[in-house]
Amino acid sequence: MTATAADYVWFNERFPDLAEAYCFTLVHNLAPEAVLARLEGQSEPSQTGVEAITDAAFELLDRSDNTQQFIAMTTVGDWTLLIEPVGYIGVTEERALPVSAGTCWVSHFVNINGVDSFLWAQDTAVRLMFEPAVPDRRWGTTPDEVLEAMHHCGFQFWNETSDTAEYLAAEAAFALTEHLTGVRITPELLQNSPFVCGSAEIR
C-alpha cells in the first residue's frame, strides 16, 4: 500500500529545525563514498542523528563562506540516503543527473521560503520533475507514470483543492519517494543512524 502524507506528519513535529529547509535524496545501489566521488566532494567527520548533521551543515556554511554544502549519507537496504540541511544539490539537474548514471535518483527539497522541488531521475534522464506545491505542472520523460500514486499520496491538484484541509505538500513528497523506492523514512532512522559525511561545492 502506498504511503500518504499523513504517514509523515511527524517529520515537522519531531525535527522542526531540519524541516525548515532540506533536501532528501535516495540513490539506488551506489555507496555513499561513490555518490560523494561523483559529486566531486570531499570527506567530513562522521555524525550520528539529524541534530548533529544540521549543526554541522550550518557550521560548514559559515566556515566556507557559503561555498560548500554539507551532505550526510547513510545506507538503507539497497539505497543510499543523502540529507542536505539547507541544501539543494539533490534537485539541481546539472549536479544530480550525471550522478544518476546507471542508477535511480529520487530527491525532494524545500527551503525556508516555501520553494520546493521533486526530481525522479533514471540514468541521467529526468523521468519526473515538479513543484510539490503545484503538482499539476510536471515534466520529464514519464511525467504521468505515477500520477495515480501522486493522488493517493496526498498531492493537491487544482481540481481537488480544499479550503478546509491543510495541504501537506512536503509530507506528500516523502510518501511519493517511498512509493518510488520502497524506503520508508522513520524518526528512528533519522535520530539514530550514523552518517558518512561530506561536502561539495555550491555552484
Secondary structure, DSSP 8 states (H G I E B T S, - for coil): ----GGGGTHHHHH-HHHHTSEEEEEEET--HHHHHHHTT-EEEEEEESHHHHHHHHHHHHHHTTS-EEEEEEEEETTEEEEEEET--GGG-HHHHHHHTTTSEEEEEEE-TTS-EEEEEEETTEEEEEEETTEEEEEESSSTTTTHHHHHHHT---GGG--SSS---HHHHHHHHHHHHH-----HHHHHH-EEEEEEEE--
